[in-house]
């Protein structure tokens, strides 16, 4: 392996995103059984849940109900892991990671971007088995003593990337390019 940095060195495992068959049934499970709190929604297609002060430590994405939705994010047709993430200190760490990943021929999937819900910067890449790994930083914090009401975001470019792909180092998802024009 080669690059100016020797490895990425994340601070902690951050959050996971799961694809689910029935998002409302899953929200009921994670809130009523596990006690998580809803932070935000993107339409009725994605929900962000938390157990602490991070905006989310679990997000759930609805599997598309018909084939027309398969061109949109998420692109998974089965329940399970979409990605897991690691916290890094700063956007500069993510930018440095891009060069390191490229130098080591690691496939970058999406990013660098800044999500709407959670406000976190992100970069997603593949591990050797094809799992999506995300680096993130600057996630919104929701105080335990002063929680806020969940917001419902529209599923569009701004909820996916507030920078409108200006910092993306790979082509944006095809469904988002159509929306941008």
Secondary structure, DSSP 8 states (H G I E B T S, - for coil): --SSSS----SEEEEEEEEES-HHHHHHIIIIIS--EEEEEETTTEEEEESSSBS-SEEEEE--SSGGGGGSSS--SSSEEEEEEEE-S-HHHHHHHHHHHHHTT--EEEEEEE-STT--EEEEEE-TTS-EEEEEE---B--GGG----EEE-SSHHHH-TTTTTT-SS---HHHHHHH-
